[in-house]
């Protein structure tokens, strides 16, 4: 719960942090049931008797959304005035392409997909960026028009469920978005133009490629930090909850040296396997365009050197523009609450 004051100031009044959800195997329906309960618990915990909550922001991460970025490029024979009708038609055409991709790729019914408002990340006239947020480019003449769009769609039952939880608590205004756009906007405050954001979730890792000040691509793969939890659980023959406790204790330097070394060894093995998929993802992205070397890590795993070192390895260097290994921008003190801080930065804009 955040109180926004004058001149962009904000104060975190109260926060609710749930435990990491780890299931014996990936089970999305079961995972959603747990997330739904946690969302309800969080709203109850954060609802104060003496304060009125005006608005809620809900940010969906993988696997509850699908997104694409589209690039509109139009070259005219002679300079043309860019008007609203032209822009609306161009955006509508790309929107239809996106919807067709969603329904064909995922074979979902129209009622199960909730399309979010289109985000116009940037407009360029004759190659020069303009301010897209205020549509200040309308009425100007250009021979070349470019627009960079971010499309996203949610799993509608999940979005409806969260909306109902808030409305039942008296919160009517709900701003819903997806994590790649949030992290792109916040990360751009740190590194203005080119970087890679790696968001290591529980079951899925999202890679958000930012080039030229816009999201160039988003790629996901099915391995996150929960893989490390299951590996520790198997190695020590303990429950998933006990494995998570071991990892947390190791992070806080509370384990004796021998036990800590074994836990860290398990984390390294998991990070090595995670890095194999990172390498495949980097190769796919680099086949289209070489990658920036600057990386921002998000998620609980970002606090563990094993995962950062896996990303810094020399074998990934030939995927970057300068042929150097990836350089992680995060400061150690930022890791624990990295996701929260990025979401807070976005909400404060």
C-alpha positions in Angstrom: 0.0 0.0 0.0 1.5 3.3 -1.2 0.6 6.9 -0.5 1.5 9.2 -3.3 2.3 12.8 -2.3 3.2 16.0 -4.1 5.9 16.2 -6.8 6.0 12.4 -7.3 6.9 11.5 -3.7 5.6 8.2 -2.4 5.5 6.4 0.9 5.1 2.6 1.4 2.5 2.5 4.2 2.2 -1.3 4.4 3.4 -4.3 2.4 2.6 -8.0 2.3 5.1 -10.6 1.1 4.0 -14.1 0.5 6.2 -17.2 0.7 7.5 -18.5 -2.6 5.0 -21.0 -4.1 6.8 -24.3 -5.0 4.8 -27.3 -6.2 6.3 -30.8 -6.7 5.9 -30.3 -10.4 4.6 -27.6 -12.7 0.8 -27.5 -12.4 -0.7 -24.2 -13.6 -4.3 -24.7 -12.4 -3.0 -25.6 -8.9 -0.6 -22.7 -9.0 -3.3 -20.3 -9.9 -5.6 -21.5 -7.0 -2.7 -20.8 -4.6 -2.1 -17.4 -6.2 -5.7 -16.5 -6.0 -5.9 -17.3 -2.3 -2.7 -15.3 -1.7 -4.1 -12.3 -3.5 -7.2 -12.4 -1.3 -5.1 -12.7 1.8 -2.9 -9.8 0.7 -5.9 -7.5 0.1 -7.4 -8.3 3.5 -4.0 -7.8 5.2 -3.4 -4.5 3.5 -6.9 -3.1 3.9 -6.8 -0.5 6.7 -9.9 0.5 8.7 -9.0 4.2 8.6 -7.8 4.7 5.0 -9.6 4.6 1.7 -7.8 2.9 -1.1 -8.4 4.8 -4.4 -6.8 2.5 -6.9 -5.1 -0.9 -7.3 -2.4 -1.8 -9.8 -2.2 -5.4 -10.9 0.9 -6.6 -12.8 0.7 -10.1 -14.4 3.9 -12.0 -15.1 4.5 -15.3 -16.8 2.6 -17.6 -17.5 -0.6 -15.5 -17.2 0.0 -13.2 -20.3 1.2 -13.2 -23.9 2.8 -10.2 -25.5 4.3 -9.1 -28.8 6.0 -6.0 -30.0 5.2 -4.6 -33.5 7.1 -2.1 -35.6 5.1 0.0 -38.1 7.2 1.4 -40.9 5.7 3.6 -43.6 7.6 5.4 -46.3 5.7 8.0 -48.4 6.6 9.2 -51.9 6.6 12.7 -50.5 6.3 14.2 -47.0 2.8 13.6 -45.6 0.9 15.1 -42.7 0.6 12.4 -40.0 -3.0 12.6 -38.8 -5.1 10.6 -36.3 -7.0 8.6 -39.0 -3.7 7.3 -40.5 -2.3 6.4 -37.1 -5.5 4.7 -35.9 -5.7 2.6 -39.1 -2.0 1.6 -38.9 -2.4 0.5 -35.2 -5.7 -1.3 -35.9 -4.0 -3.3 -38.7 -1.2 -4.4 -36.3 -3.8 -5.2 -33.6 -5.6 -7.6 -35.9 -2.4 -9.4 -36.7 -1.6 -9.8 -33.0 -5.1 -11.2 -32.2 -4.8 -13.7 -35.0 -1.4 -14.8 -33.6 -2.8 -15.2 -30.1 -5.9 -17.3 -31.1 -4.0 -19.5 -33.6 -0.9 -20.1 -31.5 -2.7 -20.8 -28.2 -6.0 -22.1 -29.6 -8.0 -20.2 -26.9 -11.5 -19.0 -27.2 -12.2 -15.2 -27.4 -13.9 -15.2 -24.0 -10.7 -16.6 -22.4 -8.5 -13.7 -23.7 -8.5 -10.2 -22.3 -6.6 -7.7 -24.5 -5.0 -4.8 -22.6 -4.7 -1.3 -24.0 -2.0 -0.9 -26.7 1.1 0.8 -25.5 2.8 3.1 -28.0 6.4 3.0 -26.8 7.9 5.3 -29.4 7.2 7.2 -32.6 9.9 8.3 -35.1 9.5 10.8 -37.9 12.2 10.6 -40.5 14.2 8.5 -38.0 14.0 10.9 -35.1 12.1 9.9 -31.9 9.2 12.1 -30.9 7.0 12.1 -27.8 4.4 9.4 -28.3 2.6 9.7 -25.0 1.0 13.1 -25.8 0.5 12.3 -29.5 2.6 15.4 -30.2 3.6 13.9 -33.6 0.1 14.4 -35.0 -0.1 17.2 -37.5 3.6 17.0 -38.4 4.9 16.2 -41.8 7.2 13.3 -42.5 8.4 11.1 -45.3 9.1 8.2 -43.0 6.7 7.2 -40.2 7.6 4.6 -37.6 5.8 3.4 -34.5 6.8 0.8 -31.9 3.9 -0.9 -30.2 3.5 -3.3 -27.3 0.5 -5.6 -27.4 -0.5 -7.9 -24.5 -3.3 -10.2 -23.6 -4.2 -11.8 -20.3 -5.8 -15.1 -19.4 -9.3 -13.7 -18.8 -10.4 -16.0 -16.0 -7.3 -15.0 -14.0 -7.8 -11.2 -14.6 -11.5 -11.5 -13.7 -10.7 -13.3 -10.5 -8.3 -10.7 -9.3 -10.7 -7.9 -10.3 -13.4 -9.5 -8.2 -11.2 -9.7 -5.2 -10.5 -6.0 -5.3 -14.1 -5.0 -6.1 -15.3 -7.1 -3.1 -12.9 -5.0 -1.0 -14.4 -1.8 -2.3 -11.7 -0.9 -4.7 -13.2 0.0 -8.1 -10.4 1.5 -10.1 -7.9 -1.2 -11.2 -5.0 -0.6 -13.5 -3.9 -3.9 -15.1 -0.7 -4.4 -17.0 2.1 -7.0 -17.7 5.6 -7.4 -16.2 7.6 -6.9 -19.4 6.2 -3.4 -20.0 6.6 -2.5 -16.3 10.2 -3.7 -16.1 11.0 -2.0 -19.5 9.8 1.4 -18.2 11.6 1.1 -14.9 14.8 -0.3 -16.3 14.9 2.5 -18.9 15.4 4.9 -16.0 18.7 3.1 -15.3 19.9 2.4 -18.8 18.3 4.7 -21.3 18.5 2.8 -24.5 20.0 -0.7 -24.8 19.9 -3.5 -22.2 18.6 -7.0 -21.4 16.2 -7.5 -18.5 16.2 -11.1 -17.1 13.2 -11.8 -14.8 13.7 -15.2 -13.1 10.3 -16.2 -11.8 9.4 -19.4 -10.0 8.7 -21.5 -13.0 9.5 -19.3 -16.0 12.3 -16.9 -17.0 11.4 -13.9 -19.1 14.0 -12.1 -21.2 13.1 -8.6 -22.2 15.3 -7.1 -24.9 15.4 -3.3 -24.9 17.1 -1.6 -27.9 16.8 1.9 -29.2 14.6 2.8 -26.2 11.8 0.3 -27.0 11.1 -3.4 -26.2 12.6 -5.1 -29.2 11.6 -8.7 -28.2 10.3 -10.8 -25.3 11.3 -14.4 -25.0 10.4 -16.9 -22.2 11.6 -20.4 -21.2 10.3 -22.9 -18.7 12.8 -22.9 -15.9 13.0 -20.6 -13.0 14.2 -20.5 -9.4 11.8 -23.3 -8.3 14.1 -25.7 -10.3 16.8 -24.9 -7.7 14.4 -25.5 -4.8 13.4 -29.0 -6.2 17.1 -29.8 -6.8 18.0 -29.0 -3.1 14.9 -30.9 -2.0 16.1 -34.0 -3.9 19.7 -33.6 -2.9 19.0 -33.4 0.8 15.9 -35.6 0.8 13.8 -32.9 2.5 10.4 -31.3 1.7 10.1 -28.4 -0.6 9.4 -26.1 2.3 12.6 -27.3 4.1 14.6 -26.9 0.9 13.4 -23.3 0.6 14.3 -22.7 4.3 17.8 -24.1 3.6 18.3 -21.7 0.6 17.0 -18.7 2.6 19.4 -19.6 5.5 22.3 -19.9 3.1 21.5 -16.5 1.6 21.5 -15.0 5.2 24.8 -16.8 6.1 23.1 -18.8 8.8 24.4 -22.2 7.9 27.5 -23.9 9.1 30.3 -24.0 6.5 30.0 -27.6 5.4 26.2 -27.5 5.0 26.4 -24.1 3.3 28.9 -25.5 0.8 26.5 -28.3 -0.1 23.6 -26.0 -0.5 25.6 -23.6 -2.7 26.8 -26.6 -4.7 23.1 -27.5 -5.4 22.4 -24.0 -6.4 25.3 -24.0 -8.8 24.1 -27.2 -10.4 20.7 -25.7 -10.9 22.1 -22.4 -12.2 24.2 -24.4 -14.7 21.1 -26.1 -16.0 19.3 -22.8 -16.1 22.2 -21.2 -18.0 21.9 -23.9 -20.8 18.4 -22.5 -21.5 19.6 -18.9 -21.2 22.2 -19.7 -23.8 19.6 -21.1 -26.2 17.4 -18.1 -25.6 20.3 -15.7 -26.2 21.2 -17.6 -29.4 17.6 -17.2 -30.7 17.5 -13.5 -29.9 21.0 -12.9 -31.3 20.0 -14.6 -34.6 17.8 -11.5 -35.2 20.1 -8.8 -33.7 23.2 -9.0 -31.4 22.4 -8.3 -27.8 23.5 -5.4 -25.5 26.0 -6.6 -22.9 24.2 -4.8 -20.0 21.8 -7.0 -18.0 19.5 -6.3 -15.1 18.4 -9.4 -13.1 15.1 -9.5 -11.3 13.4 -12.0 -9.1 14.5 -13.9 -6.0 17.3 -15.7 -7.9 18.9 -12.3 -8.6 20.3 -12.3 -5.1 22.4 -15.4 -5.7 25.8 -15.2 -7.3 25.5 -18.7 -8.8 22.9 -17.3 -11.3 24.7 -14.1 -12.0 28.0 -15.9 -12.6 26.1 -18.3 -15.0 25.1 -15.3 -17.1 28.6 -13.7 -17.0 30.3 -16.7 -18.6 32.6 -16.1 -21.6 30.6 -18.6 -23.8 27.8 -16.1 -24.0 30.1 -13.3 -25.2 29.6 -14.0 -28.9 25.9 -13.1 -28.6 26.6 -9.5 -27.6 27.3 -6.5 -29.8 30.8 -5.9 -28.5 31.7 -9.6 -28.1 32.1 -9.3 -24.4 30.4 -11.3 -21.6 27.2 -9.9 -20.1 27.6 -7.3 -17.4 25.1 -7.4 -14.5 24.0 -3.9 -13.5 22.3 -4.8 -10.2 23.9 -3.7 -6.9 23.9 -6.5 -4.3 21.7 -4.3 -2.0 19.1 -4.1 -4.7 18.6 -7.8 -5.3 16.2 -8.9 -2.6 13.4 -6.5 -3.5 14.3 -6.0 -7.1 10.9 -6.8 -8.5 9.1 -4.7 -5.9 11.4 -1.7 -6.5 10.8 -1.8 -10.2 7.1 -2.0 -9.8 7.2 0.9 -7.3 9.2 3.0 -9.8 6.6 2.2 -12.5 3.7 3.1 -10.2 5.4 6.4 -9.3 5.6 7.6 -12.8 
